Amino acid sequence: MKPIYLTLGVLSVGMGVIGVILPVLPTTPFLLLAALLFSKSSEKIRTRFENSRFYQRHMKDFLENRTMTRRRKWTILIFADIVLTISFILAENTFLRIILILLFLTKHWYFYRYVKTENTEKKD
C-alpha cells in the first residue's frame, strides 16, 4: 500500500507543478495532497509532518473532525472564487468555462454539505 501512496504523491506534485504554469489548475491543493500522501507512505515523514506548525494550525482540526471556523471557511471560499473568476474571464474556450462553473458549484456544494462550521462563540 505504501508504494501506491508514494506514486500518487509524485503525481500530485506533478499536477501542482503544472498548476504553477497553468492558471486553471489549483497548485496548493495538489501540493497539500502530495504532502498528505507522502506522509502516509513513510512513518518518519508522517511523524515530522504531523508535528509541523502548518499541520497543527491549518489541517489538524479539519482532518480529525471535518470542521472549520467560519472565518477559515470563508477565506478559502473567497480566495478560490477569485481565482476561478479570473480564470473564467481569461478563458476563451466555452468548454473550459463550463468546467470552471461546474468546479465552482461543486466546491460550494462540498463546503456547505460536508465541511461543518465550528462554533467558536465564547460561553460565560
CYANA upper distance limits for C-alpha pairs under 8 A (distance plus 0.5 A):
  1 MET  CA      5 TYR  CA      7.22
  1 MET  CA     41 SER  CA      8.47
  2 LYS  CA      6 LEU  CA      6.78
  2 LYS  CA     40 LYS  CA      7.60
  2 LYS  CA     41 SER  CA      5.08
  2 LYS  CA     42 SER  CA      7.86
  3 PRO  CA      7 THR  CA      6.54
  3 PRO  CA     41 SER  CA      7.37
  4 ILE  CA      8 LEU  CA      6.61
  5 TYR  CA      9 GLY  CA      6.44
  5 TYR  CA     37 LEU  CA      5.70
  5 TYR  CA     38 PHE  CA      6.95
  5 TYR  CA     40 LYS  CA      6.98
  5 TYR  CA     41 SER  CA      5.87
  6 LEU  CA     10 VAL  CA      6.78
  6 LEU  CA     37 LEU  CA      7.09
  6 LEU  CA     38 PHE  CA      6.27
  6 LEU  CA     41 SER  CA      6.17
  7 THR  CA     11 LEU  CA      6.82
  8 LEU  CA     12 SER  CA      6.60
  8 LEU  CA     34 ALA  CA      7.87
  8 LEU  CA     37 LEU  CA      7.35
  9 GLY  CA     13 VAL  CA      6.73
  9 GLY  CA     33 LEU  CA      7.67
  9 GLY  CA     34 ALA  CA      4.80
  9 GLY  CA     35 ALA  CA      7.62
  9 GLY  CA     36 LEU  CA      8.38
  9 GLY  CA     37 LEU  CA      5.62
  9 GLY  CA     38 PHE  CA      6.16
 10 VAL  CA     14 GLY  CA      6.72
 10 VAL  CA     34 ALA  CA      7.40
 11 LEU  CA     15 MET  CA      6.73
 11 LEU  CA     34 ALA  CA      8.38
 12 SER  CA     16 GLY  CA      6.58
 12 SER  CA     30 PHE  CA      5.68
 12 SER  CA     31 LEU  CA      6.90
 12 SER  CA     33 LEU  CA      7.06
 12 SER  CA     34 ALA  CA      5.61
 13 VAL  CA     17 VAL  CA      6.64
 13 VAL  CA     30 PHE  CA      6.97
 13 VAL  CA     31 LEU  CA      6.20
 13 VAL  CA     34 ALA  CA      6.28
 14 GLY  CA     18 ILE  CA      6.73
 15 MET  CA     19 GLY  CA      6.51
 15 MET  CA     25 LEU  CA      8.35
 15 MET  CA     27 THR  CA      7.91
 15 MET  CA     30 PHE  CA      6.88
 16 GLY  CA     20 VAL  CA      6.99
 16 GLY  CA     25 LEU  CA      8.28
 16 GLY  CA     26 PRO  CA      7.67
 16 GLY  CA     27 THR  CA      4.95
 16 GLY  CA     28 THR  CA      7.37
 16 GLY  CA     29 PRO  CA      8.28
 16 GLY  CA     30 PHE  CA      5.53
 16 GLY  CA     31 LEU  CA      6.08
 17 VAL  CA     21 ILE  CA      7.51
 17 VAL  CA     27 THR  CA      7.48
 18 ILE  CA     22 LEU  CA      6.63
 18 ILE  CA     25 LEU  CA      7.92
 18 ILE  CA     27 THR  CA      8.28
 19 GLY  CA     23 PRO  CA      6.93
 19 GLY  CA     24 VAL  CA      7.54
 19 GLY  CA     25 LEU  CA      5.05
 19 GLY  CA     26 PRO  CA      6.06
 19 GLY  CA     27 THR  CA      5.23
 20 VAL  CA     25 LEU  CA      8.33
 20 VAL  CA     26 PRO  CA      8.43
 20 VAL  CA     27 THR  CA      6.49
 23 PRO  CA     87 SER  CA      7.08
 24 VAL  CA     84 LEU  CA      8.05
 24 VAL  CA     87 SER  CA      6.54
 26 PRO  CA     30 PHE  CA      7.56
 27 THR  CA     31 LEU  CA      6.86
 28 THR  CA     32 LEU  CA      6.57
 29 PRO  CA     33 LEU  CA      6.52
 30 PHE  CA     34 ALA  CA      6.59
 31 LEU  CA     35 ALA  CA      6.70
 32 LEU  CA     36 LEU  CA      6.74
 33 LEU  CA     37 LEU  CA      6.59
 34 ALA  CA     38 PHE  CA      6.47
 35 ALA  CA     39 SER  CA      6.57
 35 ALA  CA     49 PHE  CA      8.44
 36 LEU  CA     40 LYS  CA      6.87
 37 LEU  CA     41 SER  CA      6.85
 38 PHE  CA     42 SER  CA      7.20
 38 PHE  CA     45 ILE  CA      7.58
 38 PHE  CA     46 ARG  CA      8.05
 39 SER  CA     43 GLU  CA      7.43
 39 SER  CA     44 LYS  CA      8.37
 39 SER  CA     45 ILE  CA      5.54
 39 SER  CA     46 ARG  CA      4.46
 39 SER  CA     47 THR  CA      8.21
 39 SER  CA     49 PHE  CA      7.15
 40 LYS  CA     45 ILE  CA      8.40
 40 LYS  CA     46 ARG  CA      6.63
 41 SER  CA     45 ILE  CA      8.39
 41 SER  CA     46 ARG  CA      8.36
 42 SER  CA     46 ARG  CA      6.63
 43 GLU  CA     47 THR  CA      6.66
 44 LYS  CA     48 ARG  CA      6.85
 45 ILE  CA     49 PHE  CA      6.47
 46 ARG  CA     50 GLU  CA      6.53
 47 THR  CA     51 ASN  CA      6.75
 48 ARG  CA     52 SER  CA      6.89
 49 PHE  CA     55 TYR  CA      7.26
 50 GLU  CA     55 TYR  CA      6.33
 50 GLU  CA     56 GLN  CA      7.51
 51 ASN  CA     55 TYR  CA      7.56
 51 ASN  CA     56 GLN  CA      7.51
 52 SER  CA     56 GLN  CA      6.89
 53 ARG  CA     57 ARG  CA      6.48
 54 PHE  CA     58 HIS  CA      6.34
 54 PHE  CA     59 MET  CA      7.86
 55 TYR  CA     59 MET  CA      5.41
 55 TYR  CA     60 LYS  CA      6.27
 56 GLN  CA     60 LYS  CA      5.78
 56 GLN  CA     61 ASP  CA      8.40
 58 HIS  CA     62 PHE  CA      8.21
 59 MET  CA     63 LEU  CA      6.54
 60 LYS  CA     64 GLU  CA      6.57
 61 ASP  CA     65 ASN  CA      6.25
 61 ASP  CA     66 ARG  CA      7.39
 61 ASP  CA     67 THR  CA      6.90
 61 ASP  CA     68 MET  CA      7.63
 62 PHE  CA     66 ARG  CA      4.85
 62 PHE  CA     67 THR  CA      5.54
 62 PHE  CA     68 MET  CA      6.60
 66 ARG  CA    114 TYR  CA      7.99
 66 ARG  CA    115 VAL  CA      6.03
 66 ARG  CA    116 LYS  CA      6.77
 67 THR  CA    115 VAL  CA      6.07
 67 THR  CA    116 LYS  CA      5.13
 67 THR  CA    117 THR  CA      6.02
 67 THR  CA    118 GLU  CA      6.04
 68 MET  CA     72 ARG  CA      6.78
 68 MET  CA     73 LYS  CA      6.59
 68 MET  CA    115 VAL  CA      7.42
 68 MET  CA    116 LYS  CA      6.93
 68 MET  CA    117 THR  CA      5.77
 68 MET  CA    118 GLU  CA      5.84
 69 THR  CA     73 LYS  CA      6.68
 69 THR  CA    117 THR  CA      6.07
 69 THR  CA    118 GLU  CA      5.31
 69 THR  CA    119 ASN  CA      7.53
 69 THR  CA    120 THR  CA      7.62
 70 ARG  CA     74 TRP  CA      6.66
 70 ARG  CA    117 THR  CA      6.30
 70 ARG  CA    118 GLU  CA      7.33
 71 ARG  CA     75 THR  CA      6.55
 72 ARG  CA     76 ILE  CA      6.74
 73 LYS  CA     77 LEU  CA      6.70
 73 LYS  CA    111 PHE  CA      8.34
 73 LYS  CA    117 THR  CA      8.32
 74 TRP  CA     78 ILE  CA      6.37
 75 THR  CA     79 PHE  CA      6.60
 76 ILE  CA     80 ALA  CA      6.58
 77 LEU  CA     81 ASP  CA      6.47
 77 LEU  CA    108 HIS  CA      8.08
 78 ILE  CA     82 ILE  CA      6.67
 79 PHE  CA     83 VAL  CA      6.90
 80 ALA  CA     84 LEU  CA      6.59
 81 ASP  CA     85 THR  CA      6.43
 81 ASP  CA    104 PHE  CA      7.65
 82 ILE  CA     86 ILE  CA      6.67
 83 VAL  CA     87 SER  CA      6.70
 84 LEU  CA     88 PHE  CA      6.47
 84 LEU  CA    100 LEU  CA      7.16
 84 LEU  CA    104 PHE  CA      7.69
 85 THR  CA     89 ILE  CA      6.66
 86 ILE  CA     90 LEU  CA      6.68
 87 SER  CA     91 ALA  CA      6.40
 87 SER  CA    100 LEU  CA      8.42
 88 PHE  CA     97 ARG  CA      6.26
 88 PHE  CA    100 LEU  CA      7.11
 91 ALA  CA     96 LEU  CA      7.44
 91 ALA  CA     97 ARG  CA      7.14
 92 GLU  CA     96 LEU  CA      8.37
 92 GLU  CA     97 ARG  CA      8.18
 93 ASN  CA     97 ARG  CA      6.87
 94 THR  CA     98 ILE  CA      6.79
 95 PHE  CA     99 ILE  CA      6.87
 96 LEU  CA    100 LEU  CA      6.72
 97 ARG  CA    101 ILE  CA      6.73
 98 ILE  CA    102 LEU  CA      6.72
 99 ILE  CA    103 LEU  CA      6.54
100 LEU  CA    104 PHE  CA      6.59
101 ILE  CA    105 LEU  CA      6.75
102 LEU  CA    106 THR  CA      6.48
103 LEU  CA    107 LYS  CA      6.49
104 PHE  CA    108 HIS  CA      6.93
105 LEU  CA    109 TRP  CA      6.55
106 THR  CA    110 TYR  CA      6.52
107 LYS  CA    111 PHE  CA      6.73
108 HIS  CA    112 TYR  CA      6.58
109 TRP  CA    113 ARG  CA      6.34
110 TYR  CA    114 TYR  CA      6.03
110 TYR  CA    115 VAL  CA      7.52
111 PHE  CA    115 VAL  CA      5.50
111 PHE  CA    116 LYS  CA      8.31
112 TYR  CA    116 LYS  CA      7.87
